[in-house]
Amino acid sequence: MPEPNIFLTPVIADNWRQVATLQVSPDQREFVAEPTYYLCLCHYGGLWHPLAVQFGEEIIGYLQWAVDDADGSCWLGGILIDSHQQGKGYGRQAVQAAIKQLSREHGYNHFALSYQPDNTRARQLYLSMGFVETGETEGNEFVARLRLPSNE
């Protein structure tokens, strides 16, 4: 039997409770909110779309996406992997899956995200994936962008 892979699924009535129980690791609490905050932001904010990160049958993380009407970039945010599942490469796989899925389903080829300057783990991860810091800021966070080749 093949090893299950990371995939993304919409947060819906059947799985939101699993998302809500995800735990942020103590060393990341200053950088990442609890999943219930992000779920409320998606529900009441009218901009963000929630996705659960699954490994096999288990929900192990969360991320959300939105489109900036000003430049058409697809923003990724609220990215978290449950504290019990960290250090296994799932965060990288989740971001890669989001880029692939959103590019394929919606045609997005310009992605953006932001992170606090002191969040060196996130910064190293995103830069290693090809995101480039632009000098822009979003509140107190650095903005990094990734452009896919136009033929993808």
Backbone as JSON Lines, residues from 0, in Angstrom:
{"i":0,"aa":"M","n":[0.85,-1.18,0.0],"ca":[0.0,0.0,0.0],"c":[0.89,1.24,0.0]}
{"i":1,"aa":"P","n":[0.61,2.21,-0.9],"ca":[1.46,3.4,-0.96],"c":[1.31,4.28,0.27]}
{"i":2,"aa":"E","n":[2.4,4.98,0.59],"ca":[2.41,5.91,1.72],"c":[1.47,7.09,1.42]}
{"i":3,"aa":"P","n":[0.61,7.48,2.36],"ca":[-0.29,8.62,2.11],"c":[0.51,9.92,1.97]}
{"i":4,"aa":"N","n":[-0.01,10.84,1.18],"ca":[0.64,12.12,0.92],"c":[-0.13,13.25,1.56]}
{"i":5,"aa":"I","n":[0.54,14.38,1.64],"ca":[-0.11,15.62,2.09],"c":[-1.06,16.1,0.99]}
{"i":6,"aa":"F","n":[-2.25,16.47,1.38],"ca":[-3.16,17.12,0.44],"c":[-4.01,18.12,1.21]}
{"i":7,"aa":"L","n":[-4.64,19.01,0.47],"ca":[-5.45,20.08,1.05],"c":[-6.91,19.83,0.73]}
{"i":8,"aa":"T","n":[-7.74,20.13,1.7],"ca":[-9.18,19.98,1.52],"c":[-9.87,21.19,2.15]}
{"i":9,"aa":"P","n":[-10.97,21.65,1.58],"ca":[-11.68,22.78,2.2],"c":[-12.1,22.46,3.63]}
{"i":10,"aa":"V","n":[-12.1,23.47,4.46],"ca":[-12.64,23.32,5.81],"c":[-14.16,23.45,5.68]}
{"i":11,"aa":"I","n":[-14.84,22.4,6.13],"ca":[-16.3,22.33,6.0],"c":[-16.9,21.87,7.34]}
{"i":12,"aa":"A","n":[-18.21,21.71,7.36],"ca":[-18.9,21.3,8.59],"c":[-18.38,19.98,9.14]}
{"i":13,"aa":"D","n":[-17.92,19.09,8.28],"ca":[-17.46,17.78,8.72],"c":[-16.06,17.77,9.32]}
{"i":14,"aa":"N","n":[-15.26,18.83,9.1],"ca":[-13.88,18.76,9.58],"c":[-13.4,19.99,10.37]}
{"i":15,"aa":"W","n":[-14.23,20.99,10.52],"ca":[-13.75,22.21,11.19],"c":[-13.35,21.95,12.64]}
{"i":16,"aa":"R","n":[-14.01,21.03,13.28],"ca":[-13.66,20.73,14.68],"c":[-12.26,20.15,14.79]}
{"i":17,"aa":"Q","n":[-11.87,19.32,13.84],"ca":[-10.51,18.78,13.82],"c":[-9.49,19.91,13.63]}
{"i":18,"aa":"V","n":[-9.81,20.84,12.75],"ca":[-8.93,21.99,12.53],"c":[-8.81,22.8,13.82]}
{"i":19,"aa":"A","n":[-9.92,23.01,14.49],"ca":[-9.93,23.84,15.7],"c":[-9.09,23.24,16.82]}
{"i":20,"aa":"T","n":[-8.88,21.93,16.81],"ca":[-8.1,21.3,17.88],"c":[-6.59,21.29,17.6]}
{"i":21,"aa":"L","n":[-6.17,21.75,16.44],"ca":[-4.74,21.8,16.15],"c":[-4.04,22.7,17.16]}
{"i":22,"aa":"Q","n":[-2.84,22.32,17.54],"ca":[-2.08,23.07,18.54],"c":[-0.85,23.71,17.91]}
{"i":23,"aa":"V","n":[-0.67,24.98,18.18],"ca":[0.54,25.69,17.77],"c":[1.63,25.38,18.8]}
{"i":24,"aa":"S","n":[2.84,25.12,18.33],"ca":[3.91,24.81,19.28],"c":[4.23,26.06,20.12]}
{"i":25,"aa":"P","n":[4.66,25.87,21.36],"ca":[4.91,27.01,22.25],"c":[5.87,28.06,21.67]}
{"i":26,"aa":"D","n":[6.89,27.61,20.96],"ca":[7.86,28.57,20.42],"c":[7.33,29.35,19.22]}
{"i":27,"aa":"Q","n":[6.15,28.97,18.71],"ca":[5.56,29.68,17.57],"c":[4.35,30.52,17.94]}
{"i":28,"aa":"R","n":[3.94,30.48,19.19],"ca":[2.73,31.19,19.59],"c":[2.82,32.69,19.39]}
{"i":29,"aa":"E","n":[4.02,33.24,19.43],"ca":[4.15,34.69,19.2],"c":[4.03,35.04,17.71]}
{"i":30,"aa":"F","n":[4.12,34.03,16.84],"ca":[4.09,34.28,15.39],"c":[2.8,33.81,14.72]}
{"i":31,"aa":"V","n":[2.15,32.8,15.28],"ca":[1.0,32.16,14.64],"c":[-0.15,32.14,15.63]}
{"i":32,"aa":"A","n":[-1.33,32.53,15.16],"ca":[-2.52,32.5,16.01],"c":[-3.07,31.07,16.1]}
{"i":33,"aa":"E","n":[-3.96,30.87,17.02],"ca":[-4.64,29.58,17.13],"c":[-5.56,29.41,15.92]}
{"i":34,"aa":"P","n":[-5.81,28.17,15.5],"ca":[-6.64,27.95,14.31],"c":[-8.04,28.53,14.41]}
{"i":35,"aa":"T","n":[-8.61,28.6,15.59],"ca":[-9.96,29.15,15.71],"c":[-10.0,30.62,15.3]}
{"i":36,"aa":"Y","n":[-8.92,31.35,15.56],"ca":[-8.85,32.75,15.11],"c":[-8.94,32.8,13.59]}
{"i":37,"aa":"Y","n":[-8.15,31.96,12.92],"ca":[-8.13,31.96,11.45],"c":[-9.47,31.51,10.88]}
{"i":38,"aa":"L","n":[-10.1,30.54,11.52],"ca":[-11.42,30.1,11.05],"c":[-12.44,31.24,11.14]}
{"i":39,"aa":"C","n":[-12.39,31.99,12.23],"ca":[-13.3,33.14,12.38],"c":[-12.98,34.22,11.35]}
{"i":40,"aa":"L","n":[-11.71,34.45,11.11],"ca":[-11.3,35.43,10.11],"c":[-11.87,35.06,8.74]}
{"i":41,"aa":"C","n":[-11.8,33.79,8.4],"ca":[-12.35,33.32,7.12],"c":[-13.87,33.48,7.09]}
{"i":42,"aa":"H","n":[-14.51,33.1,8.16],"ca":[-15.98,33.12,8.19],"c":[-16.54,34.54,8.19]}
{"i":43,"aa":"Y","n":[-15.95,35.4,9.0],"ca":[-16.51,36.74,9.18],"c":[-15.82,37.81,8.35]}
{"i":44,"aa":"G","n":[-14.61,37.56,7.9],"ca":[-13.85,38.57,7.17],"c":[-14.21,38.68,5.7]}
{"i":45,"aa":"G","n":[-14.74,37.6,5.13],"ca":[-15.19,37.64,3.75],"c":[-14.1,37.65,2.69]}
{"i":46,"aa":"L","n":[-12.85,37.43,3.07],"ca":[-11.75,37.49,2.11],"c":[-10.99,36.17,2.01]}
{"i":47,"aa":"W","n":[-10.7,35.58,3.15],"ca":[-9.86,34.39,3.21],"c":[-10.67,33.11,3.02]}
{"i":48,"aa":"H","n":[-10.01,32.1,2.43],"ca":[-10.61,30.78,2.2],"c":[-9.8,29.74,2.98]}
{"i":49,"aa":"P","n":[-10.43,28.97,3.87],"ca":[-9.71,28.03,4.72],"c":[-9.47,26.67,4.06]}
{"i":50,"aa":"L","n":[-8.29,26.11,4.3],"ca":[-7.95,24.77,3.83],"c":[-7.34,23.96,4.96]}
{"i":51,"aa":"A","n":[-7.77,22.73,5.1],"ca":[-7.18,21.81,6.06],"c":[-6.04,21.07,5.37]}
{"i":52,"aa":"V","n":[-4.96,20.86,6.1],"ca":[-3.83,20.07,5.61],"c":[-4.01,18.66,6.13]}
{"i":53,"aa":"Q","n":[-4.08,17.69,5.23],"ca":[-4.3,16.31,5.63],"c":[-3.1,15.44,5.26]}
{"i":54,"aa":"F","n":[-2.83,14.49,6.14],"ca":[-1.87,13.42,5.87],"c":[-2.66,12.14,6.04]}
{"i":55,"aa":"G","n":[-2.95,11.48,4.94],"ca":[-3.85,10.33,5.01],"c":[-5.22,10.8,5.46]}
{"i":56,"aa":"E","n":[-5.74,10.18,6.5],"ca":[-7.06,10.54,7.03],"c":[-7.0,11.62,8.11]}
{"i":57,"aa":"E","n":[-5.81,11.97,8.55],"ca":[-5.64,12.87,9.69],"c":[-5.41,14.32,9.25]}
{"i":58,"aa":"I","n":[-6.13,15.24,9.86],"ca":[-5.88,16.66,9.64],"c":[-4.71,17.06,10.54]}
{"i":59,"aa":"I","n":[-3.64,17.54,9.93],"ca":[-2.43,17.87,10.68],"c":[-2.06,19.34,10.6]}
{"i":60,"aa":"G","n":[-2.81,20.12,9.84],"ca":[-2.45,21.52,9.71],"c":[-3.54,22.33,9.05]}
{"i":61,"aa":"Y","n":[-3.19,23.58,8.81],"ca":[-4.16,24.55,8.31],"c":[-3.41,25.6,7.5]}
{"i":62,"aa":"L","n":[-4.09,26.14,6.5],"ca":[-3.65,27.36,5.84],"c":[-4.84,28.0,5.18]}
{"i":63,"aa":"Q","n":[-4.7,29.25,4.82],"ca":[-5.79,29.97,4.18],"c":[-5.22,30.76,3.02]}
{"i":64,"aa":"W","n":[-6.1,31.12,2.09],"ca":[-5.65,31.89,0.92],"c":[-6.68,32.96,0.59]}
{"i":65,"aa":"A","n":[-6.17,34.0,-0.07],"ca":[-7.01,35.11,-0.51],"c":[-6.33,35.77,-1.7]}
{"i":66,"aa":"V","n":[-7.09,36.52,-2.47],"ca":[-6.54,37.2,-3.64],"c":[-6.55,38.7,-3.41]}
{"i":67,"aa":"D","n":[-5.42,39.34,-3.72],"ca":[-5.29,40.79,-3.64],"c":[-5.77,41.35,-4.97]}
{"i":68,"aa":"D","n":[-6.91,42.03,-4.96],"ca":[-7.48,42.58,-6.19],"c":[-6.57,43.61,-6.85]}
{"i":69,"aa":"A","n":[-5.72,44.26,-6.06],"ca":[-4.86,45.3,-6.61],"c":[-3.85,44.76,-7.62]}
{"i":70,"aa":"D","n":[-3.3,43.58,-7.35],"ca":[-2.28,43.05,-8.27],"c":[-2.52,41.6,-8.68]}
{"i":71,"aa":"G","n":[-3.61,41.0,-8.23],"ca":[-3.95,39.64,-8.62],"c":[-3.13,38.56,-7.93]}
{"i":72,"aa":"S","n":[-2.32,38.93,-6.94],"ca":[-1.51,37.93,-6.26],"c":[-2.38,37.11,-5.3]}
{"i":73,"aa":"C","n":[-2.02,35.86,-5.16],"ca":[-2.7,34.95,-4.26],"c":[-1.88,34.88,-2.98]}
{"i":74,"aa":"W","n":[-2.47,35.32,-1.89],"ca":[-1.79,35.34,-0.6],"c":[-2.06,34.03,0.15]}
{"i":75,"aa":"L","n":[-1.04,33.52,0.79],"ca":[-1.16,32.37,1.67],"c":[-0.95,32.88,3.1]}
{"i":76,"aa":"G","n":[-1.74,32.42,4.03],"ca":[-1.61,32.9,5.4],"c":[-2.1,31.87,6.4]}
{"i":77,"aa":"G","n":[-1.87,32.18,7.67],"ca":[-2.33,31.31,8.74],"c":[-1.75,29.91,8.65]}
{"i":78,"aa":"I","n":[-0.57,29.8,8.11],"ca":[0.03,28.48,7.85],"c":[0.52,27.88,9.16]}
{"i":79,"aa":"L","n":[-0.01,26.7,9.49],"ca":[0.45,26.03,10.7],"c":[0.33,24.52,10.55]}
{"i":80,"aa":"I","n":[1.25,23.85,11.2],"ca":[1.23,22.39,11.31],"c":[1.14,22.09,12.81]}
{"i":81,"aa":"D","n":[0.29,21.14,13.16],"ca":[0.11,20.77,14.56],"c":[1.45,20.49,15.22]}
{"i":82,"aa":"S","n":[1.58,20.91,16.47],"ca":[2.86,20.78,17.18],"c":[3.36,19.34,17.23]}
{"i":83,"aa":"H","n":[2.47,18.37,17.22],"ca":[2.87,16.96,17.26],"c":[3.36,16.44,15.92]}
{"i":84,"aa":"Q","n":[3.18,17.22,14.86],"ca":[3.55,16.78,13.52],"c":[4.68,17.61,12.9]}
{"i":85,"aa":"Q","n":[5.25,18.52,13.68],"ca":[6.29,19.39,13.14],"c":[7.62,18.67,12.99]}
{"i":86,"aa":"G","n":[8.45,19.24,12.13],"ca":[9.78,18.69,11.91],"c":[9.8,17.52,10.94]}
{"i":87,"aa":"K","n":[8.71,17.3,10.21],"ca":[8.63,16.18,9.27],"c":[8.52,16.64,7.82]}
{"i":88,"aa":"G","n":[8.65,17.95,7.6],"ca":[8.55,18.48,6.24],"c":[7.14,18.75,5.77]}
{"i":89,"aa":"Y","n":[6.15,18.62,6.67],"ca":[4.77,18.8,6.26],"c":[4.43,20.25,5.92]}
{"i":90,"aa":"G","n":[5.06,21.21,6.59],"ca":[4.81,22.62,6.27],"c":[5.22,22.94,4.85]}
{"i":91,"aa":"R","n":[6.4,22.5,4.46],"ca":[6.87,22.7,3.09],"c":[5.93,22.03,2.09]}
{"i":92,"aa":"Q","n":[5.54,20.79,2.39],"ca":[4.64,20.07,1.49],"c":[3.28,20.75,1.39]}
{"i":93,"aa":"A","n":[2.81,21.3,2.49],"ca":[1.5,21.98,2.48],"c":[1.55,23.23,1.61]}
{"i":94,"aa":"V","n":[2.61,24.02,1.74],"ca":[2.74,25.23,0.92],"c":[2.88,24.84,-0.55]}
{"i":95,"aa":"Q","n":[3.68,23.83,-0.83],"ca":[3.83,23.36,-2.22],"c":[2.5,22.88,-2.77]}
{"i":96,"aa":"A","n":[1.74,22.14,-1.97],"ca":[0.43,21.65,-2.41],"c":[-0.53,22.81,-2.67]}
{"i":97,"aa":"A","n":[-0.48,23.83,-1.81],"ca":[-1.36,24.99,-2.01],"c":[-1.02,25.71,-3.31]}
{"i":98,"aa":"I","n":[0.25,25.92,-3.55],"ca":[0.66,26.61,-4.78],"c":[0.22,25.81,-6.0]}
{"i":99,"aa":"K","n":[0.45,24.52,-5.97],"ca":[0.07,23.67,-7.1],"c":[-1.44,23.67,-7.31]}
{"i":100,"aa":"Q","n":[-2.18,23.48,-6.23],"ca":[-3.64,23.41,-6.32],"c":[-4.25,24.73,-6.77]}
{"i":101,"aa":"L","n":[-3.82,25.83,-6.18],"ca":[-4.39,27.13,-6.52],"c":[-3.99,27.57,-7.92]}
{"i":102,"aa":"S","n":[-2.82,27.18,-8.34],"ca":[-2.39,27.47,-9.71],"c":[-3.23,26.67,-10.71]}
{"i":103,"aa":"R","n":[-3.41,25.39,-10.42],"ca":[-4.16,24.5,-11.32],"c":[-5.65,24.87,-11.35]}
{"i":104,"aa":"E","n":[-6.25,25.07,-10.18],"ca":[-7.7,25.29,-10.11],"c":[-8.13,26.71,-10.48]}
{"i":105,"aa":"H","n":[-7.27,27.7,-10.19],"ca":[-7.67,29.09,-10.38],"c":[-6.76,29.87,-11.31]}
{"i":106,"aa":"G","n":[-5.65,29.27,-11.74],"ca":[-4.74,29.94,-12.66],"c":[-3.79,30.94,-12.02]}
{"i":107,"aa":"Y","n":[-3.67,30.94,-10.71],"ca":[-2.78,31.89,-10.05],"c":[-1.33,31.51,-10.32]}
{"i":108,"aa":"N","n":[-0.5,32.51,-10.59],"ca":[0.92,32.25,-10.77],"c":[1.8,33.22,-9.98]}
{"i":109,"aa":"H","n":[1.17,34.07,-9.2],"ca":[1.89,35.03,-8.36],"c":[1.39,34.85,-6.93]}
{"i":110,"aa":"F","n":[2.28,34.38,-6.06],"ca":[1.92,34.09,-4.68],"c":[2.67,35.02,-3.73]}
{"i":111,"aa":"A","n":[2.04,35.32,-2.6],"ca":[2.65,36.18,-1.6],"c":[2.31,35.65,-0.22]}
{"i":112,"aa":"L","n":[3.17,35.95,0.72],"ca":[2.94,35.64,2.13],"c":[3.76,36.61,2.95]}
{"i":113,"aa":"S","n":[3.52,36.62,4.24],"ca":[4.28,37.51,5.11],"c":[4.59,36.79,6.41]}
{"i":114,"aa":"Y","n":[5.62,37.28,7.08],"ca":[6.06,36.67,8.34],"c":[6.79,37.73,9.16]}
{"i":115,"aa":"Q","n":[6.77,37.54,10.45],"ca":[7.46,38.46,11.35],"c":[8.97,38.29,11.22]}
{"i":116,"aa":"P","n":[9.71,39.38,11.32],"ca":[11.17,39.31,11.15],"c":[11.86,38.3,12.07]}
{"i":117,"aa":"D","n":[11.35,38.13,13.29],"ca":[11.97,37.2,14.24],"c":[11.61,35.73,13.99]}
{"i":118,"aa":"N","n":[10.69,35.48,13.07],"ca":[10.29,34.1,12.78],"c":[11.26,33.5,11.77]}
{"i":119,"aa":"T","n":[12.45,33.17,12.26],"ca":[13.53,32.72,11.37],"c":[13.21,31.37,10.73]}
{"i":120,"aa":"R","n":[12.5,30.5,11.41],"ca":[12.14,29.2,10.8],"c":[11.27,29.39,9.58]}
{"i":121,"aa":"A","n":[10.24,30.25,9.7],"ca":[9.36,30.51,8.56],"c":[10.14,31.19,7.44]}
{"i":122,"aa":"R","n":[10.93,32.17,7.8],"ca":[11.71,32.89,6.78],"c":[12.6,31.94,6.0]}
{"i":123,"aa":"Q","n":[13.34,31.1,6.7],"ca":[14.24,30.15,6.03],"c":[13.46,29.19,5.13]}
{"i":124,"aa":"L","n":[12.33,28.71,5.62],"ca":[11.51,27.8,4.83],"c":[11.06,28.46,3.53]}
{"i":125,"aa":"Y","n":[10.44,29.64,3.64],"ca":[9.88,30.28,2.45],"c":[10.96,30.7,1.46]}
{"i":126,"aa":"L","n":[12.08,31.21,1.95],"ca":[13.16,31.59,1.04],"c":[13.72,30.35,0.34]}
{"i":127,"aa":"S","n":[13.81,29.23,1.05],"ca":[14.32,28.0,0.43],"c":[13.37,27.47,-0.64]}
{"i":128,"aa":"M","n":[12.11,27.9,-0.6],"ca":[11.12,27.46,-1.57],"c":[11.04,28.38,-2.78]}
{"i":129,"aa":"G","n":[11.85,29.44,-2.79],"ca":[11.87,30.35,-3.92],"c":[11.15,31.66,-3.71]}
{"i":130,"aa":"F","n":[10.53,31.86,-2.54],"ca":[9.94,33.15,-2.24],"c":[11.06,34.16,-2.07]}
{"i":131,"aa":"V","n":[10.81,35.39,-2.48],"ca":[11.82,36.44,-2.43],"c":[11.24,37.61,-1.64]}
{"i":132,"aa":"E","n":[12.0,38.08,-0.65],"ca":[11.57,39.27,0.09],"c":[11.62,40.47,-0.84]}
{"i":133,"aa":"T","n":[10.59,41.3,-0.77],"ca":[10.43,42.39,-1.72],"c":[10.76,43.76,-1.14]}
{"i":134,"aa":"G","n":[10.96,43.83,0.16],"ca":[11.12,45.12,0.81],"c":[9.78,45.69,1.28]}
{"i":135,"aa":"E","n":[8.69,45.09,0.84],"ca":[7.36,45.49,1.29],"c":[7.14,44.97,2.72]}
{"i":136,"aa":"T","n":[6.25,45.62,3.42],"ca":[5.83,45.11,4.71],"c":[4.31,45.07,4.75]}
{"i":137,"aa":"E","n":[3.8,44.18,5.55],"ca":[2.38,44.07,5.83],"c":[2.25,44.17,7.33]}
{"i":138,"aa":"G","n":[1.88,45.34,7.82],"ca":[1.92,45.58,9.26],"c":[3.36,45.51,9.71]}
{"i":139,"aa":"N","n":[3.63,44.62,10.68],"ca":[5.0,44.46,11.18],"c":[5.7,43.25,10.57]}
{"i":140,"aa":"E","n":[5.2,42.76,9.43],"ca":[5.75,41.55,8.82],"c":[6.42,41.86,7.47]}
{"i":141,"aa":"F","n":[7.43,41.06,7.16],"ca":[8.08,41.11,5.85],"c":[7.2,40.39,4.83]}
{"i":142,"aa":"V","n":[7.15,40.91,3.61],"ca":[6.42,40.27,2.52],"c":[7.42,39.56,1.63]}
{"i":143,"aa":"A","n":[7.07,38.35,1.22],"ca":[7.87,37.6,0.25],"c":[6.93,37.12,-0.85]}
{"i":144,"aa":"R","n":[7.45,37.11,-2.07],"ca":[6.62,36.75,-3.22],"c":[7.29,35.66,-4.05]}
{"i":145,"aa":"L","n":[6.45,34.91,-4.74],"ca":[6.91,33.85,-5.63],"c":[6.11,33.96,-6.92]}
{"i":146,"aa":"R","n":[6.82,34.0,-8.03],"ca":[6.17,33.99,-9.35],"c":[6.5,32.68,-10.03]}
{"i":147,"aa":"L","n":[5.44,32.0,-10.48],"ca":[5.62,30.78,-11.25],"c":[5.87,31.17,-12.7]}
{"i":148,"aa":"P","n":[6.59,30.34,-13.43],"ca":[6.72,30.6,-14.87],"c":[5.34,30.66,-15.5]}
{"i":149,"aa":"S","n":[5.17,31.5,-16.49],"ca":[3.85,31.71,-17.07],"c":[3.31,30.5,-17.8]}
{"i":150,"aa":"N","n":[4.14,29.52,-18.13],"ca":[3.65,28.33,-18.82],"c":[3.09,27.28,-17.87]}
{"i":151,"aa":"E","n":[3.08,27.52,-16.57],"ca":[2.53,26.55,-15.6],"c":[1.09,26.84,-15.31]}
